[in-house]
Amino acid sequence: MSYTAIVAGSTGLIGQQLIEQLCADPDCGRILALVRRPGNFDYPKVQELVVDYDRLGDYAGQIKGDVVFSCLGTTRKQTPDQKAYFKIDHDYPLHLAQLASANGIAQFHLISSIGADARSSTFYIRLKGQTELDIAAVPFRAIHLYRPSFLDGDRKEYRFWEKTGLAVFKVVNPLLRGRLRKYRSIAVKDIATVMIRRFKSGAAGIHYYESDQIQRLADGV
């Protein structure tokens, strides 16, 4: 049965990979990519909807489909102000979830972060944990929350520290075993693969995936 997927944060590292895999999935009939600027994609299945996330309610009538994949997020470099950061990483995904639920969309998938904890004293970790809590309270048939570790993928822009970090993880990954396995870097293609698989599984309820579990699911273990 053909399905419609809605992707927010579609130009980011995971979002781009998700779009590519959805386009390759014969069961996916349509992809609604929520974008800030037009012209990001040239795929027959992709319909771009240019949105102002501060006025997301204006587009409520167009946010309709079978599943929402939210890959929204920013960085401290892009958004040094914590209030603005909170709005992008918390308010935007939550508002999107509320609109999707009101429109009868059954599933919501969110990219969170390793260590997400609303009780943390660290701003980023607390923010991600609070976002998880608030979205988990929105009524959906299924909510899937992914907590990946360091992302392994090719960004359009060069980031020195990320390139350096990936080089370090190539050496360190085999040493991270047992409880430390979840801190291994993970390929964005594997995250996207698991997101689509978990959607198609039809599993109901609220599900949390640590980074090592995402990797096992990607590997079919």
PyMOL commands that set and color helices and strands:
alter all, ss='L'
color gray80, all
select helices_A, chain A and resi 13-24+53-62+82-102+123-136+160-175+178-183+188-201+211-219
alter helices_A, ss='H'
color red, helices_A
select strands_A, chain A and resi 3-8+28-35+46-50+67-70+107-111+142-147+151-152+186-187+205-210
alter strands_A, ss='S'
color yellow, strands_A
deselect
rebuild
show_as cartoon
